[in-house]
Amino acid sequence: MAHNPIEEQILAQFTFGPRFTGEGVLFRFWSPKRESVTLVLDGKDTGQMKPVGDGWFERLEPNAKAGTRYAFRLPDGLTVPDPASRHQPEDVHGPSELVDLEAYMWQTRDWKGHAAEELVLYELHVGAFTPEGTFRAAIGKLDHLKSVGVTAVQLMPIADFPGRYGWGYDGTLPYALEASYGRPEDLKAFIDAAHAKGIAVFLDVVYNHLGPDGNYFPAYSPFFTDRHKTPWGDGINFDGEESGPIRAFMIENAIYWLTEFRVDGLRLDAVHAIIDDSGEHLLHEIARRAREAVTDRQIHLVVENENNDSDLLTRDPDGTAPLFTAQWNDDVHHVLHIAATGETFGYYGDYTAEPDNLGKALAEGFVFQGEHMAYRGEGRGKPSRQLPPTAFVSFIQNHDQIGNRAMGDRMSATLPPEPLKAIAAVYLLSPQIPMLFMGEEWGAKQPFPYFCDFNEELNQAVREGRRKELSRLPGFDADEASDPTSPETFRSAKLDWSEPEQEDGARMMDFYRHLLALRREKIVPLIASIRGEKASHRSDGNAVFVRWEAEGGKALNLRANLGSDWFSGAVPPKAGSVIFSLGEPDEAGRLSPWHVCVSIEG
């Protein structure tokens, strides 16, 4: 099939998915395992698609238009959606719907994004963030986020997943939005509205596996390979025979969100589970291609990496990140969680072995920079002290750290305000990129348990698997444990927006607003010139002292007593101007419980 120059330009942008052309809609499908493919439009066969080589089939339909539903029928009768579907109104097993993405008229074309030091992330689950659980409803909460001091929201995965609710990490159609959240136009409207209020939008994307329910790829392509194993089974074929289109499928997905939806950043889930023996690792190619595709505004690529591989966070001499902007820093979470709760079970125990782990995490990024980690039974991590603080995203809560607890409980459900405020002050007034989890700003009490809605066979397997896994954790109560597949479990995770209007919630909200205002006014101007190798730190019991040097003789200082007892050890003298203090030393110079003091020199 010959394409005119305009069609060639369209096809060059994305390899997969339907193309609107001046002659109609060009449907394309990669099915190297099948000798023939039939295009189905609005439930009717249109005829076989034309093989055009390398496993590709094409068919031009002059009468197809936005709203037309389509699917591909294989020779054995199996009918599958487009793997690059833009919308699935009948969920992952139903037909795909043609969407004219160019019809949306952007109102914020001049948006340039935020520099890394300006970022204050806010992780949210679209379905649980509002009572309605939609992109449109979330627009109504943007003023709230702006008033708190949030500069970027990070949406948990929104790629279409099976069922009525789920965390999103078992999506099967990476280009299609979860239909219960809204249509593509609704997501664009949300991003547009966020940009109008000065708020960036990040997406959490999953390139290490696909969910099991609605995963039709093995029926027509070598998408998976038994040469690589992951926690979810066979790895994705990024480096074997016929892997070129599979790599393109994932790389272009990243570019799709960044360009077509103008998102400001991507958080790549569990990149340590992406196995690729190619000359250029998939992660490197995603970063390179994404940064080549977007040059008119700031974008940020963030990884979750259990291996603490600081090579992915390398900086050029001018300080720019050629690969990834930052990594989620679980190490900061762990040390602050231990300080606030006293919990030392599981991997938390490894973070109590050295007295200065808290100071090290705050000053250098990773606690484990190659040292042996008993929980893993091997060394973990690479040196990170050479990196700037903006190479790390710090937090005291996120979906994993709450949802993977025995009862899915938040710290705010059981802890008094004092330790919560202390650890919040430490991470929000430190120079790493902070990330709040939805509702944290008012001390939300409801849990955030794991929830999903697969087919019944998989649901039963999830029930049994979660119960077995969580039963090993402290606090697990079989009689009170939630069923992850129950609608009630999903409903229990929805935010209660009456809480911030109540006295305790309003008081915590004011505290967070104050911290983030101080960060914006006093600390952000210093962050860009802070380098990890110039930071110093010391810990003494529950007390921690950190000094971050910046240019021009300036420095940011933290002293904190993250414990319920008075600290009577040696305390460095106050340096510079105190910008924040929680609690005060007594006449003997002892630091009060949950004391935090931040000062700036120069």
Secondary structure as the mmCIF struct_conf table of DSSP 4:
data_model
#
loop_
_struct_conf.conf_type_id
_struct_conf.id
_struct_conf.beg_label_comp_id
_struct_conf.beg_label_asym_id
_struct_conf.beg_label_seq_id
_struct_conf.end_label_comp_id
_struct_conf.end_label_asym_id
_struct_conf.end_label_seq_id
HELX_RH_AL_P HELX_RH_AL_P1 PRO A 5 GLN A 13
BEND BEND1 THR A 15 GLY A 17
STRN STRN1 ARG A 19 THR A 21
TURN_TY1_P TURN_TY1_P1 GLY A 22 GLU A 23
STRN STRN2 GLY A 24 TRP A 30
TURN_TY1_P TURN_TY1_P2 PRO A 32 LYS A 33
BEND BEND2 GLU A 35 GLU A 35
STRN STRN3 THR A 38 LEU A 41
TURN_TY1_P TURN_TY1_P3 ASP A 42 GLY A 43
STRN STRN4 LYS A 44 GLN A 48
HELX_LH_PP_P HELX_LH_PP_P1 MET A 49 MET A 49
STRN STRN5 LYS A 50 GLY A 53
TURN_TY1_P TURN_TY1_P4 ASP A 54 GLY A 55
STRN STRN6 TRP A 56 GLU A 61
TURN_TY1_P TURN_TY1_P5 PRO A 62 ASN A 63
TURN_TY1_P TURN_TY1_P6 ALA A 66 GLY A 67
STRN STRN7 ARG A 69 ARG A 73
TURN_TY1_P TURN_TY1_P7 PRO A 75 ASP A 76
BEND BEND3 GLY A 77 GLY A 77
STRN STRN8 THR A 79 VAL A 80
TURN_TY1_P TURN_TY1_P8 PRO A 83 ALA A 84
BEND BEND4 ARG A 86 ARG A 86
STRN STRN9 HIS A 87 HIS A 87
TURN_TY1_P TURN_TY1_P9 PRO A 89 GLU A 90
TURN_TY1_P TURN_TY1_P10 VAL A 92 HIS A 93
BEND BEND5 GLY A 94 GLY A 94
STRN STRN10 SER A 96 GLU A 97
HELX_RH_3T_P HELX_RH_3T_P1 LEU A 101 ALA A 103
BEND BEND6 GLN A 107 GLN A 107
TURN_TY1_P TURN_TY1_P11 ARG A 109 ASP A 110
HELX_RH_3T_P HELX_RH_3T_P2 ALA A 116 GLU A 118
STRN STRN11 LEU A 121 LEU A 124
HELX_RH_AL_P HELX_RH_AL_P2 VAL A 126 PHE A 129
BEND BEND7 THR A 130 GLU A 132
BEND BEND8 THR A 134 THR A 134
HELX_RH_AL_P HELX_RH_AL_P3 PHE A 135 ILE A 139
TURN_TY1_P TURN_TY1_P12 GLY A 140 LYS A 141
HELX_RH_AL_P HELX_RH_AL_P4 LEU A 142 VAL A 148
TURN_TY1_P TURN_TY1_P13 GLY A 149 GLY A 149
STRN STRN12 ALA A 152 LEU A 155
HELX_LH_PP_P HELX_LH_PP_P2 MET A 156 PRO A 157
STRN STRN13 ALA A 159 ASP A 160
BEND BEND9 PRO A 162 ARG A 164
BEND BEND10 GLY A 168 GLY A 168
TURN_TY1_P TURN_TY1_P14 TYR A 169 ASP A 170
BEND BEND11 THR A 172 THR A 172
STRN STRN14 LEU A 173 LEU A 177
HELX_RH_3T_P HELX_RH_3T_P3 ALA A 179 TYR A 181
HELX_RH_AL_P HELX_RH_AL_P5 PRO A 184 ALA A 196
TURN_TY1_P TURN_TY1_P15 LYS A 197 GLY A 198
STRN STRN15 ALA A 200 VAL A 205
BEND BEND12 ASN A 208 ASN A 208
BEND BEND13 PRO A 212 PRO A 212
TURN_TY1_P TURN_TY1_P16 ASP A 213 GLY A 214
HELX_RH_3T_P HELX_RH_3T_P4 PHE A 217 ALA A 219
TURN_TY1_P TURN_TY1_P17 TYR A 220 TYR A 220
BEND BEND14 SER A 221 SER A 221
STRN STRN16 PHE A 224 THR A 230
TURN_TY1_P TURN_TY1_P18 PRO A 231 TRP A 232
STRN STRN17 GLY A 233 ILE A 236
BEND BEND15 PHE A 238 GLY A 240
TURN_TY1_P TURN_TY1_P19 GLU A 241 GLU A 242
HELX_RH_AL_P HELX_RH_AL_P6 GLY A 244 GLU A 260
BEND BEND16 PHE A 261 PHE A 261
BEND BEND17 ASP A 264 ASP A 264
STRN STRN18 GLY A 265 LEU A 268
TURN_TY1_P TURN_TY1_P20 ASP A 269 ALA A 270
HELX_RH_3T_P HELX_RH_3T_P5 VAL A 271 ALA A 273
BEND BEND18 SER A 278 GLU A 280
HELX_RH_AL_P HELX_RH_AL_P7 LEU A 282 ALA A 293
BEND BEND19 ASP A 296 ARG A 297
STRN STRN19 HIS A 300 VAL A 303
TURN_TY1_P TURN_TY1_P21 GLU A 306 ASN A 307
HELX_RH_3T_P HELX_RH_3T_P6 SER A 310 LEU A 313
TURN_TY1_P TURN_TY1_P22 PRO A 317 ASP A 318
BEND BEND20 GLY A 319 GLY A 319
BEND BEND21 PRO A 322 LEU A 323
BEND BEND22 THR A 325 THR A 325
STRN STRN20 ALA A 326 TRP A 328
HELX_RH_AL_P HELX_RH_AL_P8 ASP A 330 THR A 341
BEND BEND23 PHE A 345 PHE A 345
HELX_RH_3T_P HELX_RH_3T_P7 GLY A 346 TYR A 351
BEND BEND24 THR A 352 GLU A 354
TURN_TY1_P TURN_TY1_P23 PRO A 355 ASP A 356
HELX_RH_AL_P HELX_RH_AL_P9 ASN A 357 GLU A 364
BEND BEND25 GLY A 365 GLY A 365
BEND BEND26 VAL A 367 VAL A 367
BEND BEND27 GLN A 369 GLY A 370
STRN STRN21 HIS A 372 MET A 373
TURN_TY1_P TURN_TY1_P24 ALA A 374 GLY A 377
STRN STRN22 GLU A 378 GLY A 379
TURN_TY1_P TURN_TY1_P25 ARG A 385 GLN A 386
BEND BEND28 LEU A 387 LEU A 387
HELX_RH_3T_P HELX_RH_3T_P8 PRO A 389 ALA A 391
STRN STRN23 PHE A 392 SER A 394
BEND BEND29 ILE A 396 ILE A 396
HELX_RH_AL_P HELX_RH_AL_P10 HIS A 399 GLY A 403
TURN_TY1_P TURN_TY1_P26 ASN A 404 ASN A 404
BEND BEND30 ARG A 405 ARG A 405
TURN_TY1_P TURN_TY1_P27 ALA A 406 MET A 407
HELX_RH_3T_P HELX_RH_3T_P9 MET A 411 ALA A 413
TURN_TY1_P TURN_TY1_P28 THR A 414 THR A 414
BEND BEND31 LEU A 415 LEU A 415
HELX_RH_AL_P HELX_RH_AL_P11 PRO A 417 LEU A 428
BEND BEND32 LEU A 429 GLN A 432
STRN STRN24 ILE A 433 PHE A 437
TURN_TY1_P TURN_TY1_P29 MET A 438 GLY A 439
HELX_RH_3T_P HELX_RH_3T_P10 GLU A 440 TRP A 442
TURN_TY1_P TURN_TY1_P30 GLY A 443 GLY A 443
BEND BEND33 GLN A 446 GLN A 446
HELX_RH_AL_P HELX_RH_AL_P12 GLU A 456 LEU A 470
TURN_TY1_P TURN_TY1_P31 SER A 471 ARG A 472
BEND BEND34 LEU A 473 LEU A 473
TURN_TY1_P TURN_TY1_P32 PRO A 474 GLY A 475
TURN_TY1_P TURN_TY1_P33 ALA A 478 GLU A 480
TURN_TY1_P TURN_TY1_P34 PRO A 484 THR A 485
BEND BEND35 SER A 486 SER A 486
HELX_RH_AL_P HELX_RH_AL_P13 PRO A 487 SER A 492
TURN_TY1_P TURN_TY1_P35 ALA A 493 ALA A 493
BEND BEND36 LYS A 494 LYS A 494
TURN_TY1_P TURN_TY1_P36 TRP A 497 SER A 498
HELX_RH_3T_P HELX_RH_3T_P11 GLU A 499 GLU A 501
BEND BEND37 GLN A 502 GLN A 502
HELX_RH_AL_P HELX_RH_AL_P14 GLU A 503 LEU A 518
HELX_RH_PI_P HELX_RH_PI_P1 ARG A 519 ILE A 523
HELX_RH_AL_P HELX_RH_AL_P15 VAL A 524 ILE A 527
TURN_TY1_P TURN_TY1_P37 ALA A 528 SER A 529
HELX_RH_3T_P HELX_RH_3T_P12 GLY A 532 LYS A 534
STRN STRN25 SER A 536 ASP A 540
TURN_TY1_P TURN_TY1_P38 GLY A 541 ASN A 542
STRN STRN26 ALA A 543 GLU A 549
HELX_RH_3T_P HELX_RH_3T_P13 GLU A 551 GLY A 553
STRN STRN27 ALA A 555 ASN A 561
BEND BEND38 GLY A 563 ASP A 565
STRN STRN28 PHE A 567 PHE A 567
BEND BEND39 GLY A 569 GLY A 569
HELX_LH_PP_P HELX_LH_PP_P3 PRO A 572 LYS A 574
BEND BEND40 GLY A 576 GLY A 576
STRN STRN29 SER A 577 LEU A 582
BEND BEND41 GLY A 583 GLY A 583
TURN_TY1_P TURN_TY1_P39 GLU A 587 ALA A 588
HELX_LH_PP_P HELX_LH_PP_P4 ARG A 590 ARG A 590
STRN STRN30 LEU A 591 LEU A 591
HELX_LH_PP_P HELX_LH_PP_P5 SER A 592 SER A 592
TURN_TY1_P TURN_TY1_P40 PRO A 593 TRP A 594
STRN STRN31 HIS A 595 GLU A 601
#
